[in-house]
Amino acid sequence: MAKTTASASEVERIEDVDVSQEMRGSFLEYAYSVIYSRALPDARDGLKPVQRRILYQMTEMGLRPDRGHVKSARVVGDVMGKLHPHGDTAIYDALVRLAQPFTQRVPLVDGHGNFGSLDDGPAAPRYTEARLTAAALALTESLDEDVVDFVPNYDNSLQQPEVLPAAWPNLLVNGASGIAVGMATNMAPHNLGEVISAARHLLANPEATLDELMRHVPGPDLPGGGRIIGLDGIRDAYSTGRGSFRMRATVSIENVTARRKGIVVTELPYLVGPEKVIDRIKQGVQSKKLAGISAVQDLTDRKHGMKLVIELKTGFVPEAVLEQLYRHTPLEEQFHINNVAIVDEAPQTLGLRDLLDVYLRHRISAVRRRSEFRLGKRRDRLHLVEGLLIAILDIDEVIQIIRSSDDAEAAQDRLKLVFDLSDLQAEYILELRLRRLTKFSRIELEAEAGRLRDEIAELEALLASERLLREQVGAELADTAERFATPRRTMLISGDAEVRASPRTAKKGAETALQVPDAPTRVLLSATGRILRVDLGEDASFAQPRRRSKHDAILADVATTTLGAIGAVTNRGVVHRATAVSLPSSPAASVLMSAGVSAREYFGIADRSERIVGLVPLGVDAPLALGTRQGVVKRVNPVEWKNQHELSAIALKDGDEVVGAARADDDSELVLVSSDAQLLHYSAGLVRPQGLAAGGMAGMKLSPGAQVISFGVLAAEEAERAVVVTIAEPGADEALFGDVLGSAKTSEFALFPAKGRATGGVRAQRFVRSESRLALAWVGPAPARASAKDGAIRSLPEGLAKRDASGAQLEAAVDAVGRLMGDAPGAADGAA
């Protein structure tokens, strides 16, 4: 290689240079510049040069937390022009990172405006504003007290700190990342209170072991929260400086609607944004790697924080879908720790103890230098105060000496000679203002001298004792922790405590089954309108529960399968379709209806005037039977059912409504009870199944003013043990007194003879003088159960009465009657 140079004595000179040597030297210079001046943080204050220059220049500009924000462009311009001779983009990027709460565990810049998000970049510096945070001031405090060395800036026109005093361990708290030449650093953020606690422990116990320090710092504390799974890699990193751990999002499995479950994500792994997660989920669904996901919604906002809702398809096990998400999306990420930082002008890989030790040595040095500086200042001030006190004792002679002197220099020399003063003392007396010569000035000066002597004694004792110096550092760290420490955000979990199989290492076939098995189940509807699924197992048995809640009156009870469809029939004759798998489940041995959900919400019935009158299993051979208030009955052939969310099962006349619905085989009995206490039952085979558009046929002949209040279906095997419960309400005159609750009666169903369709039936209860109509009626397998509106159990009269006997007085109001929870299912799945 030829190298051309020019000088005054010769026009041109060619010099041969070894290319390999030139490249080696140039590369080393470049590598040195990148390592020491750009990419790696200093282990003492945890800052890269550009970050340190930003904080120092903002301090010089007076951008304190109690003052207004200034344009970020102004900060970038001052830093670039005075301290950091590089591009404005690099400076602004560093400024933005210092202000982002999702990047920094303790932000150092208070940003105003759009400083970006995990998915989007920040606005231009001309649109954003910035000032220092209180925590940043703690890093730069006492810079004017000779606590650190200052070095020239790039053009030797200004001075800048070589390192900041750092009142708290910024490198461990905020972490760092950077890529240099031949090396890189990647350090995780930690909790400030925990790190300071460990630092104070090491300060008091210099021989402390890693296990002792990890009692104070059990693991990283990420700005966005989340969870860390497995702590072995963290211990490796704390021991050797290198290690890794798995980060997982904080999730919960919730009912996003009454019948649809979802995975709700409230915290994401470090530096993972919701848009990235959504994109990966979409890719996974399209490539068939993810199954069971129907939709993803990002509900994140500033008021409520992070919220990502992943809706699941019906029939999929949420835990199994979550395993897939951990495996194929950033809901789980790996963090590789590489603790490389500059120590004594050389890059080193440091463990937890080394990082704390380097910081503490720096902080002790800063406190020592600050104490020496303050000691010198107080000695100088005491020297002046003592000279002034000497002059005040004989102020008349001082004035005479000054007045009789030819000039200030002569006056200074005579004062030194007469009063035995130093040059500084004599000069200070000459500059003294006359108002300081009052008697109060002397008292103040004596008090100040006493205070200065005490402070000098304390500082001398502090500097003379290493123990006192370390205690001072520890006390200041404790004060810093009290000011800035916040609770831990990241949960540490040892091993795979949350998910059965580790998503990254699960063997093929070891995952949780994605879909729920189609097993026998029962769906119960309580008197309070709550619906619940009871899983029966392979034997499909449902024994009497050992434990009951207050919701014991069951208005509807259908046998189906976990993936089977069920329908809720409303008073408008509409069948709302849903799948049983989305319902909350309860073990058959301990059914608690309070664990269920609102049936209205589950089936999506928004109109408050629409009421559920029955539950039916869809997709079975038996037709659906309905009875209306005007005495119309209808059976709908099961071939009419389709997969619509809702459909109309009957064409109702004006003013009519459905009062009950259940599935009905040809050999079952249809039972209707009217408000005038007439009961009619006949074979369901007498009612020919019709299409959905039909309006039904006459089912019961009603007296003027009467209406059907109850319709039910009894299977042939249930008729022998069925009972009829009727409840009469008091007349209007009696009800005015407020203490008459009506009467109730329970009779055997076998006492009521069957009659033909569209006839009037037989009397079911004899009214007493104060009664005129039935309020409630129910027909079903014994024993019957009565309840109030809130589900509280109500007592019915004991024993069985005659078919047409009058009722016994009730002790409390009854609002619903149904079957006892746990009774064996049959064909009669109707509601009162």
C-alpha positions in Angstrom: 0.0 0.0 0.0 1.3 3.4 -0.9 0.6 6.4 1.4 0.9 9.9 0.0 1.8 12.9 2.2 2.7 16.6 1.4 5.0 19.0 3.2 6.5 22.4 2.8 9.9 21.1 1.7 8.7 18.6 -0.9 5.6 18.4 -3.0 5.0 14.7 -2.7 6.3 11.8 -0.7 5.2 8.2 -1.0 5.5 5.9 2.0 5.1 2.1 2.0 2.8 0.8 4.7 2.0 -2.7 5.7 -1.7 -3.2 5.0 -2.3 -5.8 7.7 -0.6 -3.7 10.3 -2.6 -0.6 9.3 -5.8 -2.5 9.3 -5.0 -4.0 12.7 -4.2 -0.6 14.2 -7.3 1.1 12.7 -9.6 -1.7 13.8 -8.2 -1.7 17.3 -8.7 2.1 17.6 -12.3 1.7 16.3 -13.0 -1.2 18.6 -11.6 0.7 21.6 -13.8 3.7 20.7 -16.9 1.6 20.5 -16.2 -0.4 23.7 -15.3 2.5 25.9 -17.1 5.5 24.4 -20.4 4.0 23.1 -21.7 0.5 23.8 -20.7 -0.6 27.3 -21.8 1.0 30.6 -19.5 1.9 33.4 -20.0 -0.4 36.3 -19.9 2.5 38.8 -22.9 4.6 37.6 -24.3 2.1 35.1 -24.3 4.7 32.3 -22.9 4.8 28.8 -21.1 8.0 27.8 -24.1 9.4 25.9 -26.4 8.8 28.8 -24.1 10.3 31.3 -23.6 13.4 29.1 -27.4 13.8 28.7 -28.0 13.7 32.5 -25.1 16.0 33.2 -26.1 18.6 30.6 -29.7 18.5 31.8 -28.5 19.1 35.3 -26.4 22.1 34.0 -29.5 23.4 32.2 -31.4 23.3 35.5 -34.1 20.9 34.2 -35.2 19.8 37.7 -38.4 18.0 38.5 -39.9 21.2 40.1 -39.3 23.2 36.9 -41.0 23.1 33.6 -40.2 20.8 30.7 -38.2 22.1 27.7 -38.1 20.9 24.2 -36.1 17.7 23.7 -34.5 19.2 20.6 -32.9 21.8 22.9 -31.5 19.2 25.2 -30.2 17.2 22.2 -28.6 20.4 20.7 -26.8 21.3 23.9 -25.5 17.8 24.5 -24.3 17.5 20.9 -22.7 20.9 20.8 -21.0 20.8 24.1 -20.3 17.2 25.0 -21.2 14.5 22.5 -19.9 15.1 19.0 -22.1 12.5 17.3 -25.4 12.5 15.5 -28.5 14.0 17.0 -30.5 10.7 16.3 -28.2 8.7 18.6 -28.6 11.3 21.4 -32.3 11.5 21.1 -32.7 7.7 21.0 -30.7 7.5 24.3 -32.8 10.3 25.8 -36.1 8.5 24.8 -34.9 5.2 26.4 -34.1 7.0 29.6 -37.8 8.3 29.7 -39.6 5.0 28.8 -41.2 3.4 31.9 -41.4 0.0 30.1 -37.7 0.1 29.4 -36.3 1.6 32.6 -37.2 0.2 36.0 -36.6 3.7 37.4 -36.9 6.2 34.6 -34.3 9.0 34.7 -36.0 11.5 32.3 -39.6 12.8 32.8 -40.9 12.9 29.3 -43.9 15.0 28.1 -45.4 13.9 24.8 -45.1 10.8 22.7 -42.0 9.0 23.8 -43.1 5.8 22.0 -44.4 2.4 23.1 -43.3 -1.2 22.8 -44.7 -1.2 19.3 -44.2 2.3 18.0 -41.4 4.8 18.0 -41.4 8.2 19.6 -42.3 11.5 18.0 -39.6 13.9 16.7 -37.6 15.8 19.3 -39.3 19.1 18.3 -42.6 17.7 19.5 -41.6 16.2 22.8 -40.4 17.8 26.1 -38.2 16.6 28.9 -36.8 17.2 32.3 -35.0 15.2 34.9 -36.7 12.9 37.4 -36.0 13.1 41.2 -34.2 9.7 40.9 -31.9 11.2 38.2 -31.0 14.1 40.5 -29.8 11.5 43.0 -27.3 10.2 40.4 -25.9 13.7 39.8 -26.1 15.3 43.2 -22.9 16.7 44.8 -21.1 17.1 41.5 -20.0 20.5 42.6 -18.3 19.0 45.7 -15.3 17.3 44.0 -16.8 13.8 44.4 -15.6 12.6 40.9 -12.9 13.5 38.5 -13.7 15.8 35.5 -12.2 15.4 32.1 -12.1 17.7 29.0 -14.8 17.5 26.4 -14.1 16.6 22.8 -12.5 20.0 22.0 -11.0 20.8 25.4 -13.3 23.8 25.9 -15.4 22.4 28.7 -15.2 19.9 31.5 -17.5 16.9 32.0 -17.6 14.2 34.8 -15.8 11.0 34.1 -18.5 9.2 36.1 -21.5 10.3 38.1 -21.6 10.0 41.9 -24.6 7.7 41.7 -26.5 7.7 45.0 -28.1 4.3 44.0 -26.9 1.3 42.0 -28.3 2.3 38.6 -26.6 -0.5 36.6 -28.4 -3.3 38.5 -31.7 -1.4 38.8 -32.1 -0.3 35.2 -30.0 -2.9 33.5 -28.2 -2.2 30.2 -27.9 -3.6 26.7 -25.3 -2.9 24.0 -23.3 -4.5 21.2 -19.6 -3.6 21.0 -16.8 -5.0 18.9 -16.3 -8.7 19.9 -18.5 -8.4 23.0 -22.0 -7.4 24.1 -23.8 -6.7 27.3 -27.4 -7.6 28.3 -28.3 -6.9 31.9 -31.8 -7.3 33.4 -33.5 -4.6 35.5 -34.0 -5.2 39.3 -36.0 -3.8 42.1 -34.3 -0.7 43.6 -35.3 -1.5 47.2 -34.0 -5.1 46.9 -30.7 -4.0 45.3 -30.1 -1.4 48.0 -30.9 -3.9 50.7 -28.3 -6.3 49.2 -25.7 -3.5 48.9 -26.2 -2.5 52.6 -25.8 -6.1 53.6 -22.6 -6.4 51.7 -21.5 -3.0 53.1 -22.0 -4.3 56.7 -20.7 -7.8 55.9 -17.8 -7.7 53.3 -17.5 -11.5 53.3 -21.2 -12.1 52.5 -21.8 -15.1 50.3 -23.9 -15.2 47.1 -26.7 -17.0 48.9 -26.9 -14.3 51.5 -27.1 -11.6 48.8 -29.8 -13.5 46.9 -32.0 -13.4 50.0 -32.2 -9.7 49.3 -32.1 -9.9 45.5 -34.0 -13.1 44.5 -34.2 -12.2 40.9 -34.8 -9.5 38.3 -37.8 -7.2 38.6 -38.9 -6.2 35.1 -40.6 -2.9 34.4 -43.7 -4.5 32.8 -44.2 -7.1 35.5 -44.9 -10.6 34.2 -43.5 -13.8 35.6 -40.1 -15.4 35.6 -40.1 -19.2 35.4 -37.2 -21.1 36.8 -34.5 -19.6 39.0 -31.5 -21.8 38.2 -30.3 -19.6 35.3 -30.6 -16.5 37.5 -28.3 -18.0 40.1 -25.8 -18.9 37.3 -25.9 -15.3 36.2 -25.4 -14.0 39.7 -22.5 -16.3 40.2 -20.7 -16.1 36.8 -22.2 -13.1 35.1 -23.8 -15.3 32.4 -27.2 -17.1 32.5 -30.7 -17.0 31.3 -34.3 -17.2 32.5 -37.8 -17.5 30.9 -40.2 -14.7 31.0 -44.0 -15.3 30.8 -46.9 -13.0 30.5 -49.3 -12.7 33.4 -52.6 -14.3 32.3 -55.9 -15.3 33.7 -58.6 -17.5 32.3 -61.9 -15.7 32.5 -65.4 -15.6 31.0 -65.2 -12.8 28.5 -68.9 -13.3 28.0 -71.4 -15.5 29.8 -70.7 -18.5 27.6 -67.3 -17.8 26.1 -64.0 -18.2 27.9 -60.9 -16.2 27.1 -57.3 -15.8 28.1 -56.8 -12.3 29.5 -53.2 -11.0 29.4 -52.4 -8.1 31.7 -48.6 -8.1 31.7 -46.2 -9.1 28.9 -42.6 -10.2 29.0 -39.9 -7.5 29.0 -39.8 -5.4 25.8 -42.6 -7.4 24.2 -45.5 -5.3 22.8 -49.1 -6.4 22.3 -49.0 -5.8 18.5 -46.1 -8.3 18.3 -48.1 -10.9 20.2 -51.2 -10.3 18.0 -49.2 -10.7 14.8 -47.7 -13.9 16.0 -51.1 -15.3 17.0 -52.5 -14.5 13.6 -49.6 -16.2 11.9 -50.0 -19.2 14.2 -53.7 -19.5 13.4 -53.1 -19.2 9.7 -50.3 -21.8 9.7 -52.4 -24.2 11.9 -49.9 -24.1 14.7 -52.5 -22.6 17.0 -56.0 -23.9 17.4 -59.0 -23.0 19.5 -58.6 -19.2 19.1 -61.6 -17.2 17.7 -60.5 -13.6 18.1 -57.9 -11.3 19.8 -58.7 -7.9 21.1 -56.3 -5.3 22.4 -58.1 -3.3 25.1 -54.9 -1.6 26.4 -55.4 2.1 27.4 -53.7 4.6 29.7 -56.3 4.4 32.4 -56.6 0.6 32.8 -53.2 -0.4 31.5 -52.3 -3.5 29.6 -55.2 -5.8 28.6 -55.1 -8.3 25.8 -58.1 -10.6 25.4 -57.7 -13.9 23.5 -61.1 -15.3 22.9 -61.4 -19.1 22.7 -63.6 -21.3 20.6 -66.2 -23.4 22.3 -65.0 -26.9 23.4 -61.3 -26.1 23.7 -59.4 -26.4 27.0 -58.1 -22.9 27.9 -55.0 -24.4 29.7 -54.1 -26.4 26.6 -54.5 -23.4 24.3 -52.3 -21.4 26.7 -49.6 -24.0 26.4 -49.7 -23.5 22.6 -49.5 -19.8 23.0 -46.4 -20.1 25.3 -44.7 -22.3 22.7 -45.5 -20.3 19.5 -45.9 -16.7 20.6 -43.9 -14.1 22.6 -46.1 -14.7 25.6 -43.0 -16.6 26.7 -39.5 -15.3 25.9 -36.0 -16.1 26.9 -33.8 -13.5 28.5 -30.0 -14.1 28.2 -28.0 -12.4 30.9 -24.5 -11.2 30.0 -23.2 -8.8 32.6 -20.3 -7.0 30.8 -19.4 -3.6 32.0 -16.3 -1.3 32.2 -14.3 -1.7 35.4 -11.0 0.1 35.8 -11.0 1.1 32.1 -11.4 -2.5 31.0 -14.5 -4.6 30.1 -15.3 -7.4 32.6 -18.0 -10.0 33.1 -19.4 -9.5 36.6 -21.6 -11.5 39.0 -24.0 -10.0 41.5 -21.4 -9.7 44.2 -18.9 -8.1 41.9 -21.4 -5.6 40.6 -22.3 -4.6 44.1 -18.7 -4.4 45.2 -17.7 -2.2 42.3 -20.6 0.2 43.1 -19.9 0.3 46.8 -16.2 1.1 46.3 -17.2 3.9 44.0 -19.8 5.2 46.4 -17.5 5.1 49.4 -14.9 7.0 47.3 -17.5 9.6 46.4 -18.7 10.1 50.0 -15.0 10.3 51.2 -14.2 13.0 48.6 -17.4 14.9 49.4 -16.5 14.8 53.1 -13.0 16.0 52.4 -14.4 18.8 50.3 -16.9 19.8 52.9 -14.2 19.6 55.6 -12.0 22.0 53.7 -14.9 24.4 53.1 -15.9 24.4 56.7 -12.2 25.0 57.9 -11.9 27.9 55.5 -15.1 29.4 56.7 -14.2 28.9 60.4 -10.9 30.6 59.7 -12.7 33.7 58.3 -15.2 33.7 61.2 -12.5 33.6 63.8 -10.7 36.5 62.2 -13.9 38.5 62.1 -14.6 37.8 65.7 -11.1 39.1 66.6 -11.8 42.3 64.7 -15.2 42.9 66.2 -13.8 42.7 69.7 -11.8 45.9 69.0 -13.7 47.3 66.1 -12.7 51.0 66.9 -9.0 50.2 66.5 -9.8 48.4 63.2 -11.6 51.4 61.9 -8.8 53.7 63.0 -6.2 51.5 61.2 -8.2 51.5 58.1 -8.8 55.3 58.1 -5.2 56.1 58.8 -3.8 53.9 56.0 -2.8 55.3 52.7 -4.4 52.4 50.6 -6.1 49.0 51.0 -2.8 47.2 50.7 -1.3 49.2 53.6 -4.4 48.7 55.7 -4.3 44.9 55.1 -0.6 44.8 56.2 -1.3 46.8 59.4 -4.3 44.6 60.3 -2.2 41.5 59.9 0.5 43.0 62.1 -1.7 44.4 64.9 -4.2 41.5 65.2 -2.1 38.6 64.0 -4.4 37.8 61.1 -3.8 35.9 57.9 -4.0 37.4 54.4 -7.5 35.9 53.9 -8.8 37.2 57.3 -7.4 40.6 56.8 -8.9 40.9 53.2 -12.3 39.6 54.5 -12.3 42.3 57.2 -11.6 45.0 54.7 -14.6 43.9 52.6 -16.9 43.7 55.6 -20.0 45.8 55.5 -20.8 48.2 58.3 -24.2 46.6 59.1 -22.4 43.5 60.2 -20.9 45.4 63.2 -24.0 45.2 65.4 -24.1 43.3 68.6 -26.3 40.6 66.9 -23.6 40.0 64.4 -21.2 38.9 67.1 -23.8 36.5 68.5 -24.5 35.0 65.1 -20.8 34.7 64.4 -20.1 32.9 67.6 -23.0 30.5 67.0 -21.8 29.9 63.5 -18.2 29.2 64.7 -19.6 26.7 67.3 -21.6 24.9 64.6 -18.6 24.8 62.2 -16.4 23.3 64.9 -19.0 20.6 65.5 -19.3 19.8 61.8 -15.5 19.8 61.4 -15.2 17.4 64.3 -17.8 15.1 62.8 -16.2 15.2 59.3 -12.8 14.5 60.8 -14.1 11.5 62.7 -15.9 10.3 59.6 -12.8 10.4 57.5 -10.6 8.9 60.2 -12.9 5.8 60.5 -13.6 3.3 57.7 -16.5 1.9 59.8 -18.2 5.3 60.1 -17.7 6.0 56.5 -19.4 2.7 55.5 -22.2 3.4 57.9 -22.7 6.8 56.3 -22.9 5.3 52.9 -25.4 2.7 54.2 -27.6 5.4 55.8 -27.7 7.4 52.6 -28.6 4.2 50.6 -31.4 3.6 53.1 -32.7 7.1 52.6 -32.6 6.7 48.9 -34.5 3.4 49.1 -37.2 5.1 51.2 -37.6 7.9 48.6 -37.6 5.8 45.4 -38.2 2.1 46.1 -41.4 0.6 44.8 -43.0 -2.8 45.3 -41.8 -5.8 43.2 -43.7 -6.1 39.9 -42.4 -9.5 38.6 -43.4 -12.7 40.2 -40.6 -15.3 40.6 -41.7 -18.9 40.1 -39.4 -21.9 40.7 -39.9 -24.5 38.0 -43.1 -25.0 35.9 -45.6 -24.4 38.7 -48.2 -22.9 36.5 -48.3 -25.0 33.4 -48.2 -28.8 33.6 -45.6 -29.2 30.8 -42.7 -26.8 30.0 -43.7 -25.3 26.6 -40.1 -25.3 25.2 -39.2 -28.8 26.3 -42.5 -30.7 26.4 -42.3 -34.0 24.7 -44.6 -34.9 21.8 -47.9 -36.1 23.2 -47.3 -34.7 26.6 -49.4 -31.6 26.1 -52.8 -31.2 27.7 -55.6 -32.3 25.4 -56.8 -29.3 23.4 -60.5 -30.2 23.4 -62.9 -31.1 26.1 -64.0 -34.8 26.0 -67.7 -35.2 25.0 -68.8 -36.8 28.3 -72.3 -37.0 29.9 -73.3 -34.0 31.8 -76.3 -32.3 33.3 -77.3 -28.7 32.9 -79.3 -27.2 35.8 -81.3 -23.9 36.0 -82.0 -22.6 39.5 -84.9 -20.6 40.8 -82.6 -17.5 40.8 -81.9 -17.8 37.1 -78.3 -19.2 37.5 -77.2 -22.0 35.2 -74.5 -24.6 35.9 -73.0 -27.7 34.3 -72.6 -30.9 36.4 -70.1 -33.4 34.9 -71.2 -36.9 35.6 -68.3 -39.1 34.3 -68.6 -42.2 32.3 -71.3 -43.8 34.4 -73.6 -40.7 33.9 -74.9 -41.1 37.5 -76.0 -38.1 39.6 -76.2 -39.0 43.2 -77.8 -36.7 45.8 -75.2 -34.1 46.6 -73.6 -34.2 50.0 -73.5 -30.4 50.1 -76.1 -27.9 49.0 -76.2 -24.2 48.6 -79.3 -22.0 49.0 -80.1 -22.5 45.3 -81.7 -25.9 45.8 -84.9 -25.4 43.8 -84.1 -26.5 40.2 -86.5 -25.2 37.6 -85.0 -27.1 34.7 -82.7 -30.0 34.5 -81.5 -31.5 31.1 -79.3 -34.4 30.4 -76.8 -33.8 27.5 -73.1 -34.1 26.8 -70.2 -31.7 27.3 -70.1 -30.6 23.7 -73.9 -31.0 23.2 -76.1 -28.1 22.3 -78.8 -26.9 24.7 -81.6 -24.4 24.1 -83.3 -21.9 26.4 -87.0 -21.4 25.5 -88.3 -18.0 26.4 -91.9 -16.7 27.0 -91.8 -15.4 23.4 -91.4 -18.9 22.0 -87.8 -18.2 21.0 -85.1 -20.9 21.4 -81.7 -19.5 22.2 -78.9 -22.0 21.3 -75.7 -22.5 23.2 -73.1 -25.3 24.1 -72.8 -26.8 27.5 -69.0 -26.8 27.5 -68.8 -23.1 28.1 -70.7 -23.3 31.3 -69.0 -23.3 34.7 -68.7 -26.9 35.9 -69.3 -28.4 39.3 -68.6 -31.9 40.6 -71.7 -34.1 41.0 -70.9 -34.7 44.7 -71.0 -31.1 45.7 -73.2 -28.9 43.5 -73.2 -25.2 44.3 -75.5 -23.2 42.0 -74.0 -20.0 43.3 -70.9 -21.0 41.2 -73.0 -20.8 38.0 -73.6 -17.8 35.7 -76.7 -15.8 34.8 -78.7 -17.8 32.3 -79.8 -14.6 30.6 -76.2 -13.5 30.1 -75.1 -17.0 29.0 -77.7 -17.2 26.3 -77.3 -13.5 25.3 -80.9 -12.4 26.2 -80.7 -8.6 26.5 -84.5 -7.7 26.6 -85.6 -7.7 30.3 -89.1 -8.6 29.3 -88.0 -11.9 27.8 -87.9 -14.7 30.4 -86.5 -18.2 30.2 -89.3 -20.7 30.8 -87.5 -24.0 30.1 -84.3 -25.7 29.0 -84.2 -28.4 26.3 -81.4 -30.5 24.9 -81.0 -30.0 21.1 -80.1 -32.7 18.7 -82.1 -35.4 20.4 -84.9 -37.5 18.9 -87.7 -36.3 21.3 -89.8 -33.4 20.0 -90.0 -30.1 21.9 -93.4 -29.4 23.7 -94.6 -26.0 24.5 -97.6 -24.7 26.4 -98.9 -21.1 26.3 -100.9 -18.9 28.7 -104.0 -19.1 26.5 -104.1 -22.9 26.6 -102.3 -23.7 23.3 -99.9 -26.6 23.1 -97.4 -27.5 20.4 -94.8 -30.1 19.7 -92.0 -29.3 17.3 -90.3 -32.1 15.4 -86.5 -32.3 16.2 -85.7 -32.4 12.4 -86.6 -28.7 12.5 -83.6 -27.8 14.7 -80.6 -26.2 12.9 -77.5 -24.5 14.0 -78.9 -21.0 14.3 -78.1 -19.0 17.4 -81.8 -18.5 17.9 -85.1 -19.4 16.2 -88.8 -19.1 16.8 -90.5 -22.4 17.8 -94.1 -21.2 17.7 -96.3 -18.5 16.1 -98.0 -16.9 19.1 -101.3 -15.0 19.0 -101.5 -11.4 20.2 -101.3 -11.2 24.0 -100.2 -14.9 24.4 -96.9 -16.2 25.8 -95.2 -19.5 26.5 -95.3 -20.6 30.1 -93.3 -23.9 29.9 -91.3 -26.0 27.5 -89.6 -29.5 27.7 -88.9 -32.4 25.4 -91.8 -34.9 25.1 -91.8 -38.4 23.7 -95.2 -39.8 22.5 -95.7 -41.9 25.7 -95.1 -38.9 28.1 -97.8 -36.8 29.7 -98.5 -33.2 29.0 -99.7 -31.4 32.2 -101.4 -28.0 32.2 -102.6 -26.1 35.3 -104.8 -23.0 35.1 -105.2 -20.1 37.4 -108.6 -21.2 38.5 -107.0 -24.4 39.9 -107.9 -26.8 37.1 -105.4 -29.5 36.1 -105.5 -31.3 32.8 -103.1 -34.0 31.6 -103.1 -36.3 28.6 -100.7 -38.2 26.4 -98.3 -36.3 24.3 -99.1 -38.6 21.4 -102.4 -36.7 21.0 -100.4 -33.6 19.9 -99.0 -34.1 16.4 -95.6 -32.5 15.9 -95.6 -29.4 13.7 -93.2 -27.2 11.9 -91.6 -24.1 13.4 -94.0 -21.7 11.7 -97.2 -23.4 13.1 -99.2 -21.8 15.9 -100.0 -25.1 17.8 -103.4 -26.5 18.7 -105.9 -26.2 21.5 -104.5 -27.8 24.6 -106.9 -26.8 27.4 -110.3 -25.3 27.6 -110.2 -22.3 29.9 -113.0 -20.6 31.8 -113.6 -16.9 31.3 -110.7 -14.9 32.9 -108.6 -18.0 33.5 -105.2 -18.6 32.0 -102.6 -21.4 32.1 -99.9 -20.7 34.7 -97.9 -24.0 34.5 -97.0 -26.4 31.7 -94.8 -29.5 32.2 -94.0 -32.9 30.8 -93.9 -36.1 32.8 -92.2 -39.2 31.5 -94.1 -42.5 31.9 -91.8 -43.7 34.6 -92.1 -40.5 36.6 -95.9 -40.3 36.7 -96.1 -42.9 39.6 -94.0 -40.8 42.0 -94.9 -37.3 40.7 -96.6 -34.7 42.9 -98.7 -31.7 42.2 -97.8 -28.5 44.1 -100.3 -25.6 44.0 -100.1 -22.3 45.7 -103.1 -20.0 46.0 -102.7 -16.3 46.6 -104.9 -14.2 48.9 -107.7 -12.1 47.6 -107.2 -8.3 47.1 -109.0 -7.5 50.3 -106.9 -9.8 52.4 -103.7 -8.8 50.7 -104.2 -5.2 51.9 -103.4 -6.3 55.5 -100.0 -7.5 54.4 -99.9 -10.6 56.8 -101.7 -13.2 54.6 -99.3 -15.2 52.4 -101.7 -17.6 50.8 -101.9 -21.3 51.0 -100.1 -24.3 49.5 -101.0 -27.9 48.9 -99.1 -31.0 47.7 -101.0 -33.9 46.2 -100.1 -37.2 44.4 -100.3 -36.8 40.6 -101.9 -40.3 40.4 -105.1 -38.8 42.0 -105.7 -36.7 38.9 -107.5 -38.6 36.1 -106.4 -38.1 32.5 -108.8 -36.4 30.1 -108.8 -35.6 26.5 -107.0 -32.8 24.8 -108.8 -29.4 24.8 -111.0 -30.3 27.8 -111.3 -28.4 31.0 -109.5 -30.7 33.5 -110.3 -31.4 37.1 -110.0 -29.2 40.3 -106.5 -29.2 41.9 -107.2 -27.1 45.0 -110.3 -25.8 46.7 -110.2 -22.1 47.4 -111.1 -20.8 50.8 -113.1 -17.5 51.1 -110.1 -15.2 50.9 -108.6 -17.0 47.8 -109.6 -16.6 44.1 -106.8 -17.8 42.0 -103.5 -19.9 41.9 -100.3 -18.0 41.9 -98.0 -21.0 41.2 -98.3 -24.6 40.2 -95.7 -27.3 39.6 -95.8 -31.0 38.6 -92.8 -33.1 38.9 -91.0 -36.0 40.7 -91.2 -35.9 44.5 -89.9 -34.3 46.6 -90.7 -30.7 45.6 -88.6 -27.8 46.7 -89.8 -24.2 47.1 -87.7 -21.1 47.2 -87.8 -17.3 47.4 -86.6 -14.8 44.8 -83.0 -14.9 46.2 -82.9 -18.7 46.3 -83.6 -19.1 50.0 -85.4 -22.3 50.8 -89.1 -22.0 51.8 -91.1 -24.7 53.6 -94.1 -26.4 52.0 -96.9 -28.0 54.1 -95.9 -31.5 55.3 -97.8 -34.6 54.0 -100.0 -35.1 51.0 -103.4 -33.7 50.7 -106.5 -34.9 48.7 -106.8 -33.9 45.1 -109.4 -31.1 45.6 -108.6 -30.2 49.2 -107.9 -26.6 50.3 -104.3 -25.6 51.1 -102.4 -24.9 54.3 -101.3 -21.5 55.3 -97.7 -20.6 54.2 -95.1 -19.3 56.7 -93.2 -17.3 54.2 -93.7 -16.1 50.6 -92.9 -18.6 47.9 -91.7 -17.4 44.5 -90.7 -20.6 42.7 -91.2 -24.3 43.0 -88.9 -26.9 41.4 -87.4 -30.3 41.9 -84.8 -31.1 44.5 -81.2 -30.9 43.3 -79.7 -34.3 42.6 -83.0 -36.0 41.7 -82.6 -38.5 39.0 -83.3 -37.1 35.5 -86.0 -38.3 33.3 -87.9 -37.2 30.2 -89.6 -34.3 32.1 -87.1 -31.4 31.8 -89.7 -28.6 31.9 -89.8 -25.5 34.1 -92.4 -24.2 36.3 
